[in-house]
């Protein structure tokens, strides 16, 4: 007596594609959350006086998946110049990420590093926070993936 499958190759392919899509959505959503928290931390620091509003407005992030920008934080603040410079800068550097997933957080104003060099915190705390949170994020992603397998 022959055993006959109750599914097709297409059923298997569909199931694998669905799992892949769910994995990607999970990774992206966790990176977005980490980006939001990092940018909020950086923008809410009061270690320097942002007279024009451009420096804080130039702080933002993007999430990249396999070379494509899948989420952009809307650069905002009272400095119009900072917003446009931040957006242009992050798009310029995003081109180097063609594989895997990336979260990029920037302060786009060219003088951000000079402000940091004077001992003020523009992005340092946000970077330290993200590096500390990344292992926790990976654990959360693994837990979510394990739930998907069941």
C-alpha positions as CSV (number, residue, x, y, z in Angstrom):
1,X,0.0,0.0,0.0
2,X,1.4,3.4,-1.0
3,X,1.6,6.4,1.2
4,X,0.2,9.6,-0.4
5,X,1.2,13.0,0.8
6,X,-1.6,15.4,1.8
7,X,0.4,18.4,0.6
8,X,2.2,19.6,-2.4
9,X,5.7,21.0,-3.0
10,X,4.0,24.4,-3.3
11,X,2.4,24.0,0.1
12,X,5.9,23.4,1.6
13,X,7.3,26.4,-0.3
14,X,4.4,28.6,0.9
15,X,5.0,27.5,4.5
16,X,8.7,28.3,4.3
17,X,8.1,31.7,2.7
18,X,5.6,32.5,5.4
19,X,8.1,31.5,8.1
20,X,10.8,33.6,6.4
21,X,8.4,36.6,6.2
22,X,7.6,36.3,9.9
23,X,11.2,36.0,10.9
24,X,12.0,39.2,8.9
25,X,9.1,41.1,10.4
26,X,10.2,40.1,13.9
27,X,13.8,41.2,13.3
28,X,12.7,44.5,11.7
29,X,10.2,45.3,14.5
30,X,12.8,44.7,17.2
31,X,15.3,46.9,15.4
32,X,12.7,49.7,15.0
33,X,12.0,49.5,18.7
34,X,15.8,49.7,19.5
35,X,16.2,52.6,17.1
36,X,13.3,54.5,18.7
37,X,14.7,54.1,22.1
38,X,18.2,55.1,21.1
39,X,17.0,58.2,19.2
40,X,14.7,59.2,22.1
41,X,17.6,58.9,24.5
42,X,19.9,61.0,22.3
43,X,17.4,63.7,21.7
44,X,16.4,64.0,25.4
45,X,19.9,64.5,26.7
46,X,20.5,68.0,27.9
47,X,24.3,68.0,28.0
48,X,24.6,70.7,25.4
49,X,22.7,73.8,24.3
50,X,21.3,73.3,20.8
51,X,20.8,77.0,19.9
52,X,19.5,76.4,16.4
53,X,17.8,73.1,17.0
54,X,19.7,71.7,14.0
55,X,21.8,69.2,16.0
56,X,18.9,67.4,17.7
57,X,16.9,67.6,14.5
58,X,19.7,65.8,12.6
59,X,19.5,62.8,14.9
60,X,17.6,59.8,13.5
61,X,17.8,56.2,12.4
62,X,16.9,53.8,9.6
63,X,16.5,50.0,9.5
64,X,17.9,48.2,6.5
65,X,17.0,44.6,5.4
66,X,19.1,43.0,2.7
67,X,20.2,46.3,1.2
68,X,16.8,48.0,1.3
69,X,15.6,50.7,3.7
70,X,12.5,49.2,5.3
71,X,12.0,51.9,8.0
72,X,13.0,55.5,8.3
73,X,12.6,57.6,11.4
74,X,11.3,61.0,10.4
75,X,13.9,63.4,11.3
76,X,12.2,66.1,13.3
77,X,12.8,69.1,15.5
78,X,12.9,72.8,15.3
79,X,15.9,72.9,13.0
80,X,14.8,72.5,9.3
81,X,18.4,72.4,8.1
82,X,19.3,69.7,10.6
83,X,16.4,67.5,9.4
84,X,17.4,67.6,5.8
85,X,21.1,67.2,6.5
86,X,20.3,64.2,8.8
87,X,18.1,62.6,6.2
88,X,20.7,63.1,3.4
89,X,23.6,61.8,5.6
90,X,21.8,58.7,6.7
91,X,20.8,57.8,3.1
92,X,24.4,58.4,1.9
93,X,25.9,56.0,4.4
94,X,23.1,53.4,4.1
95,X,24.3,52.3,0.7
96,X,27.2,50.3,2.2
97,X,24.7,47.8,3.8
98,X,23.7,45.2,1.2
99,X,23.4,42.0,3.3
100,X,21.6,41.1,6.4
101,X,20.0,43.7,8.7
102,X,21.2,47.0,10.0
103,X,20.1,49.7,12.4
104,X,21.9,53.0,11.7
105,X,21.6,55.9,14.1
106,X,23.2,59.2,13.2
107,X,23.6,62.8,14.1
108,X,23.9,64.3,10.7
109,X,25.3,67.8,11.5
110,X,29.0,67.9,10.6
111,X,29.8,69.5,14.0
112,X,28.3,66.7,16.1
113,X,31.7,65.0,16.6
114,X,33.2,68.4,17.6
115,X,30.5,68.8,20.2
116,X,31.2,65.2,21.5
117,X,34.9,66.0,21.6
118,X,34.2,68.9,23.9
119,X,32.8,66.4,26.4
120,X,29.1,66.8,25.6
121,X,27.0,63.8,24.8
122,X,25.3,63.8,21.4
123,X,25.1,60.1,20.5
124,X,27.5,58.3,22.9
125,X,24.9,57.4,25.5
126,X,22.6,56.2,22.7
127,X,25.4,54.0,21.2
128,X,26.2,52.5,24.6
129,X,22.5,51.9,25.2
130,X,22.1,50.1,21.8
131,X,25.2,48.0,22.3
132,X,23.9,46.9,25.7
133,X,20.4,46.2,24.5
134,X,21.4,44.3,21.4
135,X,22.1,41.0,23.2
136,X,18.7,41.3,24.9
137,X,17.1,42.0,21.5
138,X,18.7,38.8,20.1
139,X,17.2,36.8,22.9
140,X,13.8,38.3,22.3
141,X,14.0,37.5,18.6
142,X,15.0,33.9,19.3
143,X,12.1,33.5,21.7
144,X,9.7,34.9,19.1
145,X,11.2,32.5,16.5
146,X,10.8,29.5,18.8
147,X,7.1,30.4,19.3
148,X,6.7,30.5,15.5
149,X,8.2,27.0,15.1
150,X,5.5,25.5,17.3
